[in-house]
Amino acid sequence: MKIEKISNKIAFSDDSITKRIIFKEDKLLSFVLNFRPGQGVPPHNHEQSDLLVHVLSGDGEMTVDGNPNNITAGDVIHCKGVEVFSIKNTSDKDMSLFIVLTPNPSAVYSKEI
């Protein structure tokens, strides 16, 4: 068993989003993404890996296959690997997301930023 504190993974940068790894295993990858207002991730997908997003704090917009959706604290979103998504903090407050990818897609996604 492993225990991590999500609060230890919440860290922001004015230069770019931050990504803090929680668990990195063969079958799953989990991390926290932190966004300052206006920051985001461009459209992409995770091919064979399902994506779960839990909005821990803040508000923003998540576009999935061209359809924009407002997201807010407490929301949980599931995307299949083939769905193309982007995320942007559209509010004036910081936003943090708890992310799970399963199976763990590749080493490129397993790095902190």
C-alpha positions in Angstrom: 0.0 0.0 0.0 1.1 3.5 -0.7 -0.3 6.8 0.7 0.3 10.3 -0.8 -1.1 13.6 0.2 -2.7 15.5 -2.8 -2.1 18.7 -0.9 1.6 18.2 -1.3 1.2 18.1 -5.1 -0.5 21.4 -5.4 2.1 23.9 -6.7 1.7 26.7 -9.2 4.0 28.5 -11.7 3.3 31.7 -13.5 5.3 30.4 -16.5 3.3 27.2 -17.2 1.1 24.5 -15.7 2.6 22.2 -13.2 2.3 18.4 -13.1 3.1 16.5 -9.9 3.1 12.7 -10.1 1.3 10.8 -7.4 1.5 7.1 -8.5 3.4 5.7 -11.5 2.6 2.0 -12.0 2.4 -0.3 -15.0 -1.4 -0.2 -15.1 -2.0 3.4 -14.1 -0.6 6.8 -13.8 -2.0 9.5 -11.5 -1.0 13.1 -11.0 -2.2 16.6 -10.2 -2.3 19.3 -12.8 -2.2 22.9 -11.6 -3.3 25.8 -13.7 -3.0 29.5 -13.1 -5.8 31.6 -14.7 -5.4 31.4 -18.5 -3.2 28.4 -18.5 -4.2 25.2 -20.3 -3.2 22.1 -22.2 -3.7 21.9 -26.0 -6.0 19.3 -27.8 -4.6 15.8 -27.6 -5.7 12.3 -26.7 -4.2 9.3 -24.9 -4.9 6.6 -27.5 -5.4 3.4 -25.6 -5.6 5.0 -22.1 -8.8 6.1 -20.4 -8.7 9.4 -18.7 -10.4 10.4 -15.4 -10.3 14.0 -14.3 -11.5 15.1 -10.8 -11.6 18.9 -10.4 -10.2 19.5 -7.0 -10.5 23.3 -7.0 -11.3 26.1 -9.4 -13.2 26.4 -12.6 -12.4 26.0 -16.3 -13.3 24.6 -19.7 -12.7 21.1 -21.0 -13.4 20.6 -24.7 -13.9 17.0 -25.8 -14.1 16.2 -29.5 -14.9 19.8 -30.2 -17.6 20.2 -27.6 -16.8 22.7 -24.8 -17.9 21.9 -21.2 -17.7 24.1 -18.1 -16.0 22.2 -15.3 -15.9 23.1 -11.6 -14.7 21.8 -8.3 -16.3 18.4 -7.5 -16.8 17.4 -11.2 -15.5 14.0 -12.3 -15.0 13.5 -16.1 -14.2 10.3 -18.0 -12.8 10.3 -21.5 -12.0 7.3 -23.6 -8.5 7.2 -25.0 -9.5 8.1 -28.6 -11.4 11.3 -27.5 -9.5 14.5 -28.2 -9.6 16.9 -25.3 -8.1 20.2 -24.1 -8.4 21.9 -20.7 -8.1 25.6 -19.8 -8.5 27.6 -16.6 -11.0 30.2 -17.7 -11.5 31.7 -14.3 -9.6 34.3 -12.3 -8.6 31.7 -9.6 -6.1 28.8 -9.6 -7.4 25.4 -10.7 -6.1 21.9 -9.7 -7.1 18.6 -11.3 -6.5 15.1 -10.0 -5.8 12.9 -13.1 -5.8 9.1 -13.6 -4.7 7.5 -16.8 -5.1 3.7 -17.2 -3.3 1.9 -18.5 -0.2 4.0 -18.0 0.2 5.3 -21.6 4.0 5.9 -21.9 7.1 7.4 -20.3 6.4 10.8 -21.9 3.3 11.3 -19.7 5.1 10.0 -16.6 7.3 13.1 -16.2 6.7 16.1 -13.9 6.6 19.6 -15.3 
